[in-house]
Amino acid sequence: MIKKLILGLSFPALLFCESLNDLIEMSLKNKNVISSEKSVESIQEAYESAKKGYLPIVSVGGGYTDVSYKSGEQDNNSLNAYADVTYNIYDGGKKNLTYKSYESQIKTSKEDLISLKNEVSLEVIEHYFNYLTYVSQKDAKLKEIEQLNAQNERLSKFLDAGTVTIDEIDKIVSNIESANLELQELELDIQTILHELEYIIGKKVSINEGSYIEIASDEAEQRNDIKSLEHSMQTALISAKTTKTTNNPQVSISNTYKHYNYNYENSAYEDLALEDQNVLAVNLTWNIFDFGSTQSAYSSAYKSFLSAKSKYEYEKNKADVDLRLAEKSYDIAKIKIKSAKAGLNAAISTYNVIKDKFENGLVDNVSYLEALSDMSDAISSLSATKYELEIKKANLVYQKGKNVWEYVK
């Protein structure tokens, strides 16, 4: 019964160990991402509002008048009502440009949202694999301390017999203290990453190893942040063109129906009063001269477009370079793993030989401690290079213009 209770208490803790997929899924629901999603929705609704604003406008109204002091031809009181329909037939081309501007802004905001998700995913991936790196280094350091304590215990038995000097033991104790300090620093690194993940995700997390990044084998495409700059450039050009529409003819049509009801003391005036009236009007306005105001506004807006274009071209070229560097870094990371494996095999072989000689008094403890340290470092180095490769893979996926979170396995 007690065993079942202990198992039941420990089982929930296992459920809260998150894989990399879990961490990314939670991070993509943080407040920053939600804010970006709301921004997309806001622009979409503003676009719908703009489209409805170009539909015919129907308005109604009315009034009641009561005259206290009047002449013979004035009414005692009157009641009127009207209904008006107005439609802007042509606004100089501003309508179509407005639609295109909103569509471009929506595309920009959507690309910004995906770009933000990719940035958050990359940050979580880096934290995840750095965490695993520190954990593996911590395990290697614990094994090193275990070996040092075993040797310290073994040599202490020979101290009284005079076959071992105190400086040999002091050297090992010194290495134990240094290793314990490094262990505490690694623990701080681990806790720092967990706190940073908590900041991104919004709650405390624990990490379960086993996740990896699947490399993107398909062709590269433009990154989302570069697409966003391209759409922003297009929006700036549309804005410049829109300024010129104020100098184009503006045509509107309206139809107003009015109904009047008058109450006269003198009935002779009642036959002369209007009861119903319908007015159809076509209006044309054309701004033919504005002292160059429109041209100046266009020039200013066009320079904003040129600025956006320049930034887009710069960042696009930089993204091409970043992709080539990411591919090179990925290839180097694979070579580093082969090198780290060879280094570990050599360090283990050397340690086993030196350890045997040390325990048989053929070499001093300095050689032994160096061999033990080299082996511990080689173990940590191999783990670090393996996890570094996963980070490089994630960066390559991003530089290829793919959604990073879709390649996490």
Helices and strands as residue ranges (DSSP letters): H 2-15, E 17-18, H 20-27, H 31-53, E 57-66, E 75-90, H 94-159, H 166-201, E 206-207, H 224-244, G 245-247, E 250-264, G 267-272, E 276-285, H 293-359, H 365-399, G 404-407
